[in-house]
């Protein structure tokens, strides 16, 4: 039986694929496909009972910088003026019944704003 939650270290950063997708536009399918993903080690995916592994570092997950990462990183700056984007503890769990929201849906749900505003 798969564990329901897994404690990990969360890292965010830019990827080449994400940069290419961004050139197509933040509302494009290519950007969605490259920025709304999480890279998780195969052994961690197995612990969670999830298929399709994407990463190679047990205990660590990677999310490309962007709106999807911003929703999970939080906005506490710990008096440094910038939220943490690298190396902080997180907890992941399967969400098989939850769709990955498109950018427009994500912005409306999380911030009450649409893509008509400045991104």
C-alpha positions in Angstrom: 0.0 0.0 0.0 1.3 3.4 -0.9 2.0 6.1 1.7 -0.5 9.0 1.5 2.0 11.8 2.2 5.7 12.1 1.6 8.1 14.7 3.2 10.5 16.2 0.7 12.7 19.1 0.0 11.2 21.5 -2.7 13.4 23.2 -5.2 12.2 25.6 -8.0 14.2 26.9 -10.9 14.1 27.7 -14.6 14.2 25.1 -17.3 15.1 25.4 -21.0 11.8 23.8 -22.0 9.9 26.2 -19.9 11.8 29.1 -21.5 10.8 27.8 -25.0 7.2 27.5 -23.9 7.2 31.0 -22.5 8.3 32.3 -25.9 5.1 30.8 -27.2 3.1 32.7 -24.5 2.2 32.0 -21.0 -1.3 31.0 -22.2 0.1 28.4 -24.6 -0.2 24.7 -24.3 3.6 24.4 -24.6 4.1 26.6 -21.6 1.5 24.7 -19.6 3.2 21.4 -20.5 6.6 22.6 -19.3 5.7 24.8 -16.3 2.9 23.0 -14.6 4.9 19.8 -13.9 6.6 18.4 -10.8 9.7 16.3 -11.1 9.7 13.5 -8.5 12.1 10.6 -8.1 10.8 7.2 -9.3 11.2 5.6 -5.8 9.2 8.5 -4.2 6.5 8.2 -6.9 6.2 4.5 -6.0 5.9 5.4 -2.3 3.0 7.7 -3.3 1.5 5.1 -5.6 1.9 7.4 -8.6 3.2 6.4 -12.1 5.2 8.3 -14.7 8.3 9.3 -12.7 10.1 12.5 -13.9 13.0 13.1 -11.5 16.1 11.4 -10.2 16.7 12.6 -6.6 15.0 10.7 -3.8 13.5 13.0 -1.2 13.7 16.1 -3.4 11.1 17.5 -5.9 11.6 20.2 -8.5 9.0 22.5 -9.9 9.8 25.0 -12.7 9.4 28.6 -11.6 6.1 30.2 -12.5 2.5 30.5 -11.4 2.1 26.8 -10.4 5.3 26.9 -8.2 4.2 30.2 -6.7 1.0 28.6 -5.4 3.0 26.1 -3.4 6.0 28.1 -2.3 4.1 30.6 -0.2 4.8 34.3 0.2 6.6 34.5 3.6 9.9 36.3 3.1 11.3 35.5 6.5 12.5 39.2 6.7 14.7 38.6 3.6 12.4 40.4 1.1 12.1 37.4 -1.1 10.0 34.2 -0.6 11.9 30.9 -0.4 12.1 29.1 -3.7 14.9 26.6 -3.0 15.5 23.9 -0.4 12.6 24.1 1.9 10.5 21.3 3.4 7.3 20.3 1.7 4.8 17.5 1.9 3.4 15.9 -1.3 0.5 13.5 -1.7 -1.4 12.0 -4.7 -4.2 14.1 -6.1 -5.4 11.8 -8.8 -8.9 13.2 -8.9 -7.6 16.8 -9.2 -7.0 18.2 -12.7 -3.9 20.4 -13.3 -5.4 23.8 -13.8 -4.7 25.8 -16.9 -3.0 29.2 -16.2 -6.3 31.2 -16.5 -8.0 28.8 -14.0 -5.1 28.9 -11.6 -4.9 32.7 -11.5 -8.7 33.0 -10.9 -8.7 30.3 -8.2 -5.5 31.4 -6.3 -5.5 35.2 -6.9 -8.9 36.1 -8.1 -7.4 37.5 -11.3 -7.5 36.6 -14.9 -4.8 36.6 -17.6 -6.2 40.0 -18.7 -4.1 41.5 -15.9 -0.3 42.0 -16.1 1.6 38.7 -15.6 
